[in-house]
């Protein structure tokens, strides 16, 4: 009996370095005896096909189902929670109306990025996410270097994001202490210790409670809805203190910029910040049952649901701010705490803020999960130093323990910067946005080029943009570059040492360092995921 493999629709540079034998086939994987291989827990035939096409082994357990994946993505994005906590820059640059309208246009513009990412997550459902997609879809002469840079930027963004969540939790707790004890003076080192505590929680839950995470997400979704309802009811009961004209038409420029339009562009960063992270589901793809369809649906649905909840919360919140000046100058450092304590008892403030804190901590736990999976995947492809160590998976726990530990160590290391300079630490937080926008732009740009020049080479997507693909990709690319540009701007002018946005310096430094590493090390050990991708749709010919 003889067999042959028929390869269709791939140019030579897509050929895998892994030998392909006839016992494996994208359209019907078979074992040596001709029978279908057994499915691991939570795995489907489609998952097997996707992993085989990408040349990856199934090392992690697929514990997440449709609803828990949706819950995970909802909780990691946590739009209304982060919008409530992080709106200072929008109030400074834009005022009430500016914060509202920047949220609206950001939601619409970012949706093009979300749809593009969802389709790529369906084409290649892998924990690697953007750097893997760049490796598959970029022009051949740029696949290796662009993928390497994207992987570093994605790693940088996710690791900085974990630190930013811990920083937010720590400083909100300090603000709450200020409300309860007027003599308390918040110190940076105290905030850093609180970040340590959050990092400890993130590490232990991701290691020892990994199997319970899906159930944990579903329970947290209930708290997410309950907390939203409680705060909305409170804001509505308090009653509006601002007229509709102020909320929807009154723009303010407190940043010293020479035009209202420029002030609005600077202030939109708050809206961009709360729109990110729906793509976190993509980094969990190898732990999701039937990921090729479940993950893109979770990305889209969570973005829409969270976006609508955020819009309702924002409108209600803006109507209840008595004074923008007082809110920005509040001793707690958070305008939402000013709104809470200006109209309710200290006990009620404590209760509502505790709910918000629990949800932000939960989001940070999920952020640590997603960040560790991205680092694990990039290390698996030899993109990071000590790759074999970082990419190892615990045989019993079936989680990348060292990648989780590395994420916690990086969070602690970054938080130490806060002791010396909160300005420098805030720059690292803003670096999260800059790096992530670059990975969005590069990955969407690459799939757009492939779609235009070689559409026959795109992997089949079970969640597809269809004939709207080019239009959506072009819009997503333009918006990603637009957001990338504005993420570098400082909050106010004239710019001083304390107000300078140091993310531009850190971003350029990391980019240069990653390219130097690529030249001296990366290009010798990093080939990119595309070298393992099976060439085209294969079938066994009997």
ZAMARGU-4260 file (C-alpha; in steps of 0.2 Angstrom, whole numbers, plus 5000, padded with zeros to 4 digits):
<rodrens>
0) 5000/5000/5000 | 5007/5017/4995 | 5003/5034/5000 | 5007/5052/4995 | 5004/5069/5002
5) 4996/5082/4991 | 5001/5099/4996 | 4990/5113/4990 | 4991/5132/4991 | 5007/5136/4999
10) 5022/5145/4993 | 5039/5138/4997 | 5043/5149/5012 | 5029/5141/5021 | 5036/5124/5021
15) 5038/5116/5038 | 5055/5110/5044 | 5046/5097/5053 | 5045/5081/5042 | 5027/5077/5037
20) 5022/5059/5036 | 5006/5051/5029 | 4999/5046/5046 | 4995/5064/5050 | 4982/5074/5040
25) 4974/5090/5043 | 4957/5082/5036 | 4957/5067/5047 | 4972/5064/5059 | 4975/5045/5061
30) 4987/5035/5071 | 4999/5021/5065 | 4985/5008/5065 | 4974/5020/5054 | 4962/5024/5068
35) 4958/5042/5075 | 4969/5047/5090 | 4961/5048/5106 | 4955/5065/5112 | 4962/5073/5128
40) 4951/5080/5141 | 4941/5095/5134 | 4949/5093/5116 | 4939/5092/5100 | 4944/5086/5083
45) 4945/5104/5077 | 4957/5108/5091 | 4968/5093/5085 | 4968/5099/5068 | 4972/5117/5073
50) 4987/5112/5084 | 4993/5100/5070 | 4992/5113/5057 | 5002/5125/5068 | 5015/5111/5072
55) 5012/5112/5091 | 5010/5099/5104 | 4995/5100/5116 | 5004/5103/5133 | 4990/5112/5142
60) 4973/5106/5148 | 4958/5113/5139 | 4948/5117/5154 | 4938/5132/5148 | 4921/5130/5139
65) 4911/5143/5130 | 4904/5152/5145 | 4919/5152/5156 | 4929/5159/5141 | 4917/5173/5139
70) 4917/5176/5158 | 4936/5176/5158 | 4937/5189/5144 | 4923/5199/5152 | 4933/5199/5169
75) 4950/5203/5162 | 4944/5218/5152 | 4933/5224/5167 | 4928/5240/5157 | 4916/5248/5169
80) 4928/5245/5184 | 4943/5252/5176 | 4933/5266/5168 | 4927/5271/5186 | 4944/5270/5193
85) 4954/5278/5179 | 4946/5293/5172 | 4958/5307/5178 | 4966/5311/5162 | 4950/5312/5152
90) 4943/5324/5165 | 4958/5335/5164 | 4958/5335/5145 | 4940/5336/5139 | 4930/5337/5154
95) 4913/5329/5156 | 4909/5330/5137 | 4926/5325/5132 | 4927/5310/5142 | 4910/5304/5136
100) 4913/5307/5117 | 4930/5300/5117 | 4923/5284/5125 | 4910/5283/5110 | 4923/5286/5096
105) 4935/5274/5104 | 4922/5260/5106 | 4918/5262/5088 | 4936/5263/5082 | 4943/5249/5093
110) 4929/5238/5087 | 4938/5236/5070 | 4954/5230/5079 | 4943/5218/5089 | 4935/5210/5074
115) 4952/5209/5065 | 4960/5200/5081 | 4945/5189/5082 | 4947/5182/5064 | 4965/5179/5067
120) 4962/5170/5083 | 4950/5159/5073 | 4963/5156/5059 | 4977/5152/5071 | 4970/5148/5089
125) 4987/5149/5099 | 4993/5156/5115 | 5006/5165/5105 | 4993/5177/5098 | 5000/5192/5089
130) 5018/5187/5086 | 5012/5170/5079 | 5000/5178/5067 | 5014/5190/5061 | 5025/5175/5058
135) 5012/5167/5048 | 5006/5182/5038 | 5020/5193/5036 | 5030/5194/5019 | 5043/5181/5019
140) 5058/5192/5021 | 5051/5200/5036 | 5043/5185/5045 | 5057/5181/5057 | 5062/5199/5062
145) 5045/5206/5063 | 5038/5191/5073 | 5053/5193/5085 | 5050/5211/5088 | 5031/5209/5090
150) 5034/5195/5102 | 5045/5206/5113 | 5032/5220/5112 | 5018/5209/5117 | 5028/5201/5131
155) 5032/5219/5137 | 5014/5225/5136 | 5007/5210/5146 | 5020/5211/5159 | 5018/5229/5161
160) 4999/5227/5162 | 5000/5215/5177 | 5010/5228/5186 | 4998/5242/5182 | 4983/5232/5189
165) 4993/5230/5205 | 4997/5248/5206 | 4979/5253/5203 | 4973/5241/5217 | 4987/5247/5229
170) 4983/5266/5227 | 4964/5264/5228 | 4967/5255/5245 | 4977/5270/5250 | 4964/5282/5245
175) 4951/5272/5255 | 4962/5272/5270 | 4963/5291/5268 | 4944/5292/5268 | 4943/5282/5285
180) 4958/5291/5293 | 4961/5309/5288 | 4978/5309/5297 | 4985/5295/5285 | 4998/5301/5273
185) 5000/5289/5258 | 5018/5284/5255 | 5025/5276/5238 | 5033/5262/5248 | 5016/5257/5255
190) 5009/5256/5238 | 5023/5245/5233 | 5020/5233/5247 | 5002/5232/5242 | 5007/5228/5224
195) 5018/5214/5232 | 5003/5207/5240 | 4992/5207/5224 | 5007/5199/5215 | 5007/5185/5229
200) 4988/5182/5226 | 4990/5181/5207 | 5005/5169/5208 | 4997/5157/5220 | 4979/5156/5212
205) 4987/5154/5195 | 4998/5139/5201 | 4987/5130/5214 | 4970/5134/5208 | 4972/5133/5190
210) 4959/5120/5188 | 4946/5130/5197 | 4949/5146/5186 | 4934/5142/5174 | 4922/5140/5188
215) 4930/5155/5197 | 4927/5166/5181 | 4908/5161/5181 | 4906/5166/5199 | 4915/5182/5197
220) 4904/5187/5182 | 4890/5187/5195 | 4899/5199/5206 | 4904/5209/5190 | 4885/5211/5186
225) 4880/5213/5205 | 4893/5227/5207 | 4888/5236/5192 | 4870/5236/5197 | 4874/5242/5214
230) 4884/5256/5209 | 4872/5261/5195 | 4857/5261/5207 | 4867/5272/5219 | 4872/5284/5206
235) 4854/5285/5200 | 4847/5287/5218 | 4860/5301/5222 | 4852/5310/5207 | 4861/5320/5194
240) 4869/5336/5199 | 4875/5341/5182 | 4864/5346/5168 | 4863/5336/5151 | 4871/5351/5142
245) 4887/5350/5153 | 4888/5331/5151 | 4886/5330/5132 | 4892/5348/5126 | 4903/5356/5139
250) 4922/5352/5134 | 4936/5358/5145 | 4955/5360/5143 | 4964/5359/5159 | 4980/5352/5152
255) 4986/5369/5145 | 4985/5364/5127 | 4983/5377/5113 | 4967/5370/5106 | 4952/5360/5113
260) 4954/5347/5099 | 4972/5343/5105 | 4966/5342/5123 | 4953/5330/5118 | 4966/5319/5108
265) 4977/5318/5124 | 4962/5314/5135 | 4956/5300/5125 | 4969/5288/5133 | 4957/5284/5147
270) 4945/5277/5134 | 4958/5267/5125 | 4965/5260/5141 | 4948/5252/5146 | 4945/5246/5128
275) 4960/5234/5128 | 4962/5216/5133 | 4948/5207/5124 | 4961/5198/5114 | 4967/5190/5131
280) 4956/5175/5126 | 4967/5172/5111 | 4982/5169/5123 | 4971/5156/5132 | 4967/5147/5116
285) 4976/5131/5120 | 4966/5129/5136 | 4949/5132/5127 | 4938/5118/5121 | 4935/5121/5102
290) 4945/5137/5102 | 4944/5141/5084 | 4926/5146/5086 | 4924/5149/5105 | 4938/5161/5107
295) 4933/5174/5093 | 4915/5173/5099 | 4921/5177/5117 | 4932/5191/5110 | 4918/5200/5101
300) 4904/5196/5114 | 4914/5202/5129 | 4919/5218/5120 | 4901/5222/5116 | 4894/5218/5133
305) 4908/5227/5142 | 4907/5242/5131 | 4888/5244/5134 | 4890/5242/5153 | 4904/5255/5152
310) 4894/5267/5143 | 4879/5266/5155 | 4891/5268/5170 | 4900/5283/5162 | 4884/5292/5158
315) 4878/5289/5176 | 4894/5294/5184 | 4897/5310/5174 | 4880/5316/5179 | 4884/5314/5197
320) 4901/5323/5198 | 4897/5339/5208 | 4914/5348/5204 | 4927/5343/5192 | 4940/5354/5201
325) 4936/5346/5218 | 4936/5328/5210 | 4953/5331/5203 | 4960/5339/5219 | 4953/5326/5230
330) 4965/5319/5244 | 4962/5301/5239 | 4968/5304/5221 | 4953/5296/5213 | 4938/5306/5207
335) 4926/5291/5209 | 4930/5291/5228 | 4926/5309/5229 | 4909/5306/5221 | 4906/5292/5233
340) 4910/5301/5249 | 4902/5317/5244 | 4885/5308/5244 | 4885/5293/5256 | 4891/5287/5272
345) 4909/5281/5275 | 4902/5263/5278 | 4894/5263/5261 | 4909/5270/5253 | 4919/5256/5260
350) 4907/5243/5254 | 4905/5249/5236 | 4924/5252/5235 | 4928/5235/5242 | 4917/5227/5228
355) 4927/5237/5215 | 4943/5232/5222 | 4938/5213/5222 | 4934/5215/5204 | 4950/5224/5199
360) 4960/5211/5209 | 4951/5197/5200 | 4955/5205/5183 | 4973/5206/5188 | 4973/5187/5192
365) 4966/5184/5174 | 4979/5196/5168 | 4993/5186/5176 | 4986/5171/5168 | 4985/5178/5151
370) 5003/5186/5152 | 5011/5170/5158 | 5003/5160/5143 | 5010/5173/5131 | 5027/5172/5139
375) 5026/5153/5139 | 5021/5153/5120 | 5035/5165/5115 | 5048/5155/5125 | 5042/5139/5117
380) 5047/5146/5100 | 5064/5152/5108 | 5060/5170/5108 | 5065/5173/5126 | 5081/5170/5136
385) 5081/5154/5146 | 5067/5148/5134 | 5067/5130/5139 | 5065/5135/5157 | 5051/5147/5154
390) 5041/5136/5142 | 5041/5121/5154 | 5025/5114/5159 | 5022/5106/5176 | 5018/5088/5173
395) 5004/5086/5186 | 4997/5104/5187 | 4998/5106/5168 | 5002/5124/5169 | 5018/5134/5164
400) 5023/5137/5182 | 5040/5145/5178 | 5031/5158/5166 | 5019/5162/5180 | 5033/5164/5192
405) 5042/5175/5180 | 5027/5186/5178 | 5026/5189/5197 | 5044/5192/5198 | 5043/5205/5184
410) 5028/5213/5193 | 5038/5215/5209 | 5053/5222/5200 | 5043/5235/5191 | 5034/5240/5207
415) 5050/5244/5215 | 5052/5259/5203 | 5037/5267/5212 | 5047/5269/5228 | 5059/5281/5219
420) 5047/5289/5206 | 5029/5287/5203 | 5031/5296/5187 | 5043/5283/5180 | 5031/5269/5186
425) 5017/5278/5177 | 5027/5278/5162 | 5029/5259/5162 | 5010/5258/5164 | 5007/5269/5149
430) 5020/5258/5140 | 5007/5244/5141 | 4996/5254/5129 | 5010/5259/5117 | 5017/5241/5115
435) 5000/5233/5113 | 4995/5245/5100 | 5011/5241/5090 | 5007/5223/5091 | 4989/5226/5085
440) 4995/5237/5070 | 5009/5225/5064 | 4998/5209/5065 | 4983/5217/5057 | 4994/5225/5044
445) 5002/5208/5040 | 4985/5199/5038 | 4979/5213/5027 | 4994/5211/5015 | 4991/5192/5014
450) 4973/5195/5011 | 4976/5207/4997 | 4991/5198/4989 | 4989/5180/4993 | 4971/5177/4999
455) 4972/5158/4995 | 4986/5156/5008 | 4976/5162/5023 | 4971/5148/5034 | 4952/5144/5035
460) 4943/5154/5049 | 4928/5147/5057 | 4924/5165/5062 | 4927/5175/5047 | 4925/5193/5041
465) 4921/5187/5024 | 4920/5200/5010 | 4922/5214/5023 | 4939/5208/5028 | 4949/5221/5019
470) 4938/5235/5025 | 4939/5230/5043 | 4958/5227/5042 | 4961/5244/5034 | 4951/5252/5048
475) 4958/5242/5062 | 4976/5246/5056 | 4972/5265/5054 | 4965/5266/5071 | 4979/5256/5079
480) 4992/5268/5072 | 4981/5283/5077 | 4980/5276/5095 | 4999/5272/5095 | 5003/5290/5091
485) 4993/5298/5105 | 4998/5286/5119 | 5015/5295/5119 | 5008/5312/5124 | 5010/5319/5141
490) 4994/5324/5151 | 4998/5343/5151 | 5009/5357/5145 | 5022/5365/5147 | 5030/5348/5150
495) 5041/5346/5166 | 5052/5332/5172 | 5037/5326/5183 | 5024/5327/5169 | 5035/5320/5154
500) 5028/5304/5147 | 5043/5293/5149 | 5035/5279/5139 | 5043/5285/5123 | 5060/5283/5130
505) 5057/5266/5137 | 5048/5260/5121 | 5063/5265/5110 | 5075/5257/5122 | 5066/5241/5123
510) 5064/5241/5104 | 5083/5244/5101 | 5087/5231/5114 | 5076/5218/5106 | 5083/5221/5089
515) 5101/5220/5096 | 5096/5204/5104 | 5089/5198/5088 | 5105/5202/5078 | 5117/5193/5091
520) 5106/5179/5097 | 5088/5179/5091 | 5091/5176/5073 | 5102/5161/5077 | 5089/5152/5089
525) 5073/5160/5084 | 5065/5153/5068 | 5047/5159/5071 | 5031/5148/5072 | 5029/5148/5053
530) 5043/5135/5051 | 5032/5123/5060 | 5016/5127/5051 | 5011/5112/5040 | 5011/5117/5022
535) 4993/5119/5016 | 4978/5108/5018 | 4985/5090/5017 | 4976/5074/5014 | 4982/5056/5013
540) 4980/5048/4996 | 4978/5029/4997
</rodrens>
